[in-house]
Amino acid sequence: MALKINGIKYYKTNEACKMAGISRATFFRWLKERTIQDVKHKDRRGWRLFTDEDIENLKREANKVISVETDNRQLKIRFR
């Protein structure tokens, strides 16, 4: 359930991950690997608050397509 603060909807980590189609473990791994940036909003307990834009960014990352090519036993990965 979204929280509404000053007219803006915010979602907690579990809700945001479900909406983006990823697990919490994946989210925290991406943070650790710096694949994604951390959210800009937290509540007074330090819990992350995700906006609709944050969730769209997670979805974009989750749906990113990479092409994998092999050349002389070397793996080349191209991000599009």
Buried (B, 14 or more C-beta within 10 A) or exposed (E): EBEEEEEEEBBBBEBBBEBBEBEEEBBEEBBEEEEBEEBEEEEEEEEBBBBBEBBEBBBEBBEEEEEEEEEEEEEEEEEE
